[in-house]
Amino acid sequence: MKYIVFDVFSVLLECDYKKALLPYFSEKTINNICSTIFFHSDWRKVDSGLQIEKEAIKSFAKRLDLCTQEIEFILSIVRDSIAPISIGVELLYWVKEMNFDVYCLSNMPPKTYEIVNDKYNFFRIFSGTVISGLVKLAKPDQRIYQYFLKKFHLNPLEAFFIDDQLENIISAKEVGMEAHQFDMSTQTIANIKQIINMNKLF
């Protein structure tokens, strides 16, 4: 094992849509916003780079009977609420201190990546980054893993992937990578560290 690959959301960063919107909207309205925007297939298309965000905003506005500026305000509130997951970020820096090359493979829209990349310094330590919205592929599609490995000339048998979604872990393993599902428990962190320590190739 030479390379450790991190997902971002729910591993290094978190975003609680409902909590972010609660000061501005009723719970019923928030549920409607979330189902119409963030849990809608159109948002997954934005996430995958298959739909331009500005066009999706028009669709969201029409469905919610709001103007586009109001949708942009909602997105701004949510993005401003993005915060680091301390236990995940600490794991990232621990891995780096162990002299592994660290990489990022994550699903997110281009605009979100632009914001978090500017805001959080830990993005500077990645040897390489692949973001779904920029390459028009998304996990768990195996093609994004293959694209990632080819782009950085990595042997999948030497790579270890950390992600919170089981379907993404399964896809990573199917392309030959070792992988472990992340949650914010100290036991999971201990298990990941043990696997990494036991499988160093340098």
Secondary structure, DSSP 8 states (H G I E B T S, - for coil): --EEEE--BTTTEE--HHHHHTTTS-HHHHHHHIIIIITSHHHHHHHTTSS-HHHHHHHHHHHHT--HHHHHHHHHHHHHT-EE-HHHHHHHHHHHHTT-EEEEEE---HHHHHHHHHH-GGGGG-SEEEEHHHHT--TTSHHHHHHHHHHTT--GGGEEEEES-HHHHHHHHHTT-EEEE--S-HHHHHHHHHHHHHT---
